Amino acid sequence: MTYLFQFAIIALITFIGEILNFLIPLPIPASIYGLIILFIALCTKIIRLNQIEKAADFFLTIMPVLFVPPAVELMTKWSVLKDN
């Protein structure tokens, strides 16, 4: 149940970042808005580190796996990219 609550907090912050991206017409990705919101919330202790630590550790653990599909796609498109 702890992981579910922590994932929900991170998902809520991500969703708020998406809303800000829609409302503010700047060329900044929604994920950056979410990171800034999370950083400010952690610095001001609105969200304590122990409230999201386990879920964040899980995301950091699986992050390398998330880069495999784009890397494979780059390898398949190497003939197009090598000229650039």
Secondary structure, DSSP 8 states (H G I E B T S, - for coil): -HHHHHHHHHHHHHHHHHHHHHHS-SS--HHHHHHHHHHHHHHTTSS-GGGTHHHHHHHHHHHHHHTHHHHHHHHHTHHHHTT-
